[in-house]
Every structure is written in C-alpha cells, then in structure tokens.
Amino acid sequence: MDGHGDAKQKAEEIGRRGREIYERDIRSEEFDREHDGEFLVVDVTTGDYAVAEDDDEAFDHMEEKNPDGFFHLMRVGRRAAHRIGEADLRRRLA
C-alpha cells in the first residue's frame, strides 16, 4: 500500500476507535444533553477526552495532556463536526 493509502487507513481506524470509545465510555443522555453542539476530542490511545465550544480549544487541551496522542474530533449531537456543501458554498459566495 502506498503512503496515501496507509494514511487513509490510519485515519479511518482513528475514527472508528474514537466513535467506539464515545459510544462505550462517554455517551449518555445527560452528557449529550449537557454538551449538545459542543466539540468533543477523544484520544484513542488513552480514552481521555475534552469538550469545548471551539474545536481548537478541545484539541489544545488534549494535546497538552498527551502530545503524542491520536485524536478523533466529533460534535456532540451532530453527524459531523463540520460540513461543507453546495448550499454552504453558495451562501459564502453570495
């Protein structure tokens, strides 16, 4: 496998593990209600996590705790942390 394929496979594994940790160890009705719309960064090497209103703030907190960690970004209560689409692009160009 080439370098691009290796990186893609690693990214997919980090995402899978991050979602698994969230579902198994973090997620609850109370947690999701309290943090709805906030950014969640999960360190898939330790299971530690940070929640913040801003994704950079959550990442910074986790990188302070474990500079060598592998991190998965989520947005609580949303399908994706960020989105880009045709409608979003049209709004920005208008």
C-alpha positions as CSV (number, residue, x, y, z in Angstrom):
1,M,0.0,0.0,0.0
2,D,1.3,3.5,-0.8
3,G,1.7,6.3,1.7
4,H,-1.6,7.8,0.9
5,G,-3.4,4.5,1.4
6,D,-1.6,4.0,4.7
7,A,-2.6,7.4,5.9
8,K,-6.2,6.9,4.9
9,Q,-6.4,3.5,6.6
10,K,-4.9,5.0,9.8
11,A,-7.4,7.9,9.7
12,E,-10.3,5.5,9.3
13,E,-9.0,3.4,12.3
14,I,-8.7,6.5,14.5
15,G,-12.3,7.5,13.5
16,R,-13.6,4.0,14.2
17,R,-11.9,3.8,17.6
18,G,-12.9,7.3,18.6
19,R,-16.6,6.6,17.8
20,E,-16.3,3.3,19.7
21,I,-14.9,5.0,22.8
22,Y,-17.6,7.6,22.6
23,E,-20.4,5.1,22.4
24,R,-19.0,2.7,25.0
25,D,-17.5,5.1,27.6
26,I,-18.7,8.7,27.2
27,R,-22.2,8.9,25.6
28,S,-25.2,9.2,27.8
29,E,-28.5,11.1,27.6
30,E,-27.2,13.5,30.2
31,F,-23.8,14.0,28.6
32,D,-25.4,14.6,25.1
33,R,-28.0,17.0,26.5
34,E,-25.4,18.9,28.5
35,H,-22.9,19.2,25.6
36,D,-25.1,19.3,22.6
37,G,-23.4,21.1,19.7
38,E,-20.0,21.3,21.5
39,F,-16.8,19.7,20.1
40,L,-15.5,16.5,21.6
41,V,-11.9,15.4,21.0
42,V,-11.2,11.8,22.0
43,D,-7.6,10.5,22.5
44,V,-7.9,7.0,21.0
45,T,-4.7,5.9,22.7
46,T,-5.9,6.7,26.3
47,G,-9.7,7.1,26.1
48,D,-9.3,10.6,27.6
49,Y,-11.4,13.3,26.1
50,A,-12.1,17.1,26.1
51,V,-15.2,19.0,25.4
52,A,-15.3,22.7,24.4
53,E,-17.4,25.2,22.5
54,D,-14.5,25.6,20.0
55,D,-12.7,22.7,18.3
56,D,-9.3,24.3,18.6
57,E,-9.8,24.7,22.4
58,A,-10.7,21.0,22.7
59,F,-7.7,19.9,20.6
60,D,-5.3,22.2,22.6
61,H,-6.5,20.7,25.8
62,M,-5.9,17.1,24.6
63,E,-2.5,17.9,23.1
64,E,-1.4,19.4,26.4
65,K,-2.5,16.1,28.2
66,N,-0.9,13.8,25.6
67,P,1.3,15.4,22.8
68,D,1.8,12.0,21.2
69,G,-1.9,11.0,21.2
70,F,-4.1,10.2,18.2
71,F,-7.3,12.3,18.3
72,H,-10.8,12.0,16.9
73,L,-13.0,15.1,16.6
74,M,-16.7,14.9,16.9
75,R,-19.6,17.3,17.5
76,V,-22.0,16.1,20.2
77,G,-25.4,15.5,18.8
78,R,-24.4,16.0,15.2
79,R,-23.5,13.7,12.4
80,A,-20.2,15.6,11.6
81,A,-18.0,18.1,13.3
82,H,-18.0,20.4,10.3
83,R,-19.8,20.4,7.0
84,I,-19.2,21.8,3.6
85,G,-21.8,21.5,0.8
86,E,-23.2,23.2,-2.2
87,A,-25.7,25.2,-0.1
88,D,-23.0,26.3,2.3
89,L,-20.7,27.3,-0.6
90,R,-23.4,29.3,-2.3
91,R,-24.1,31.2,0.9
92,R,-20.4,32.0,1.3
93,L,-20.0,33.2,-2.3
94,A,-23.2,35.3,-2.3
